[in-house]
Amino acid sequence: MGWVVRKATRDDVPALAKVNVEAWRHAYRGIVPDSFLDGMEVARREQGWARWVALPPPDSVFVATDGGAEVVAYSVVSAVREAEDAHPALPTGELCAIYVTPAVLGAGAGHAVHEAGMTAMAAGGFRHAVLWVFEDNLVARRFYERHGWTSDGVRAAFEVGDARPMEVRYSRAVAWPARAT
């Protein structure tokens, strides 16, 4: 399927929140507490998405649609958020999030928004990028590895609800144009 990828707008906020909740509930069941997942509400997530969409570059949110109005995937990129994640010599960006609605998993929407994010980081002058992924999220880890990311061995606990699942950091070079696999 051919995905249409574009920068998110304020009008996309409700759809971003919906994809976020659906994707979390699908991907993280068994990794984060069910009580947290079941308590997620689309309306409560919209305020955060309104902030993300309004941020200036290098922060960017990209959405994928099938050509219609329905947002089915998104990615979020920014300058690296934590100083300890920055490369010592290269401008570092971060793939902050990438999620796909469960109905279209495996159909290329994730790849499309990943590439948009990597291209934006390259255009923004970043030459190195990091991301964090739950250690037990093997599907996502395989996706990232197919896209040139490698675990660099850094791990940290992520507090979510009453649990602290481990995350692992991945990194890769950012090249112009972004590398597709």
N, C-alpha and C positions, 0 to 999 in steps of 0.2 A: 504494500500500500504506500502511496506517496503522501508523506506528511508535509503539512505547511507549518513552518517554524517561523516565529516572529517574536519580537520583544513584547513582554506582557504590558498591559495597560491597566489602569484603574478598573476598567470594566471587567477584567479577568479575575478580580479578587475573589468573588464567590466561587468561581470554578477552581481556582488554585486551592482554596481551603477545602473544597470537596475532594479533589484528587488527593490532597495531603492526607485527609482522614481515611479515605478508602485504601490508599496505598499502605499507610502505617498499619491499619488493621489486617491487611493481607500479608504484608512482608514480616511483621514483627510478632505475630502470634506465636507464643512459645519462647520469645526472646525477651520481651518486656511484659509486665503484668497485664493479664486480661482486664483487670479493673481499670487500668490506665487507658487501654485501647477502647474499652466499652464506654468510658467516660468522655472520650474526645467528641467535641461538638463543632460542626462546621462554622456556625455563627461566631463562636468564641475565637476561632482562628483567623477570621477575616481581618481583624485589626492589625495583626502582625503582618499579614500579606499586604495590606494597604501601605504599611511602612516600607516593606521590601521593594515594592513596585515603584515607590516614589524616590528611592535613593538614586543619586547621580552615579555615573560611571566612576570607578570600574565596577560598581555593583550592578548586576544585571539579572533579570529574570526572563527566561525564554520559555515559550509555550509551544506545544505541538497540537495541531488540529488535523482533522481529515479533510480540510478545506471548508468545512462548515464552521459553526460557532462553538462547537463543543471542544473544550480543552481536555486532552487525554494524557498529557505528560508535561513536565516542566523541569527546568534546571535553574539553579541559582549559582552565580559566581561572584566573587569579590576579591579584594586584596586579602592576603592571608590575615586571619582574625587574631591569631595568637602568635606573639613574637617567637616563641620557641619552635613554631612550625616553619618559620622562614628559613630558606636556604641561606647559608652564610655569605654567598657571593652573588646570587642571582635574584632579580625581582620575582617575588613569589605571589601567586594567586591561589585561590582556594575554590574547589568545587564544593560548595556548601550543601547542596542538596540536588538530588535527581530522583524523581518519582514518576511512575506510570500507573494509570488506573488499571486495576486487575483485568478488566475486560480486553485489553489490547496488549498484555504482556507478551513479549516475543515477536511483535509485529514491526519492530523498528522505530517506534516513537521514542524510546529511550536513547537509542543511538543518535537520532536526529537532534534531540535537545542537548545531548552530550557534545556533539560536534559544534553546535551553535555556541555553547559555553566555552569550549576550547578555542574556537576562533576568536571570540570576544577577548579572552585572556591574551591571546597572541597579539591582537590588535591594540590592546591596552599596554603592551610592553612587558608583560610577564614572560619569563623564560623558564620558570619552574612552577609546579602546582602540587598541592596536597589535597587530600580528602580524608575524612574519617568514616568508617563503616563498622557496623556491629560485627564482632569477630564471628559470631554464629550465623551471620547472614551470608551463607555460602553462594546463593544465587547472585546476589549483588557483587560479591567478591569476584566471581567468575566473569561477570559482565565487565568490571573494571579491568581485570587482567587481560581480557580480550581487547581492551582499548588502550593497552600500553602501560597501565598502572602496575606498580609493584609495591608490596608491603615493605616498608623500611624498618620493621621490627619494633616500632614504637607502639605501646599499648597504654590505654587509660580506661578507667571506669567512667561510665556515663550514668548519671543519676536520672532515673525516670520512674516516677511513682515511688514505690518502696523498694525498688531494685537498683542494682548497679551493674548492668551487663558491661562486658568489656568491649571496647572499640579498638580497632587497629588503624594505624595511619598508612595511607598509600601515597606515593608520589610519582611524578614523571616529569619529563622535560615538556616544555611548551614550545612548539615550533610553528613557524609560519610556512605553509598553511597547517592547520591542526592535522595530526595524523589520524587517519581512519583505518579501521581494520575490519 
